[in-house]
Amino acid sequence: MLDAVCNQDPSISTFYTRSTMPAATAPPFWKHAMSTIPARIERLPYSSFHRKLLWLGGLGYVFDAMDAAVLAFMLPVLRNQWRA
């Protein structure tokens, strides 16, 4: 009796066992596709495309930091010249 599930409707007193329980419906196609996309990405090998992306992102980070550093060094000098 432990594997029996009582129906939620109190007016019906039938019990479903594992063998007589209705079969579960399949999930929608988009849920299956969404669960396989991360798995597919994880299976992809590390290639030259990924190295290029890594270099491009790194160069963008370096140039952005260099821009901020140049402004940090130039602004005090330009501020003094602007007031003079």
Secondary structure, DSSP 4 states (H G I P E B T S, - for coil): -TT-EE-S-TT---EE-TTTSPPPPPPPHHHHHHHHHHHHHHHSPP-HHHHHHHHHHHHHHHHHHHHHHHHHHHHHHHHHHHH-
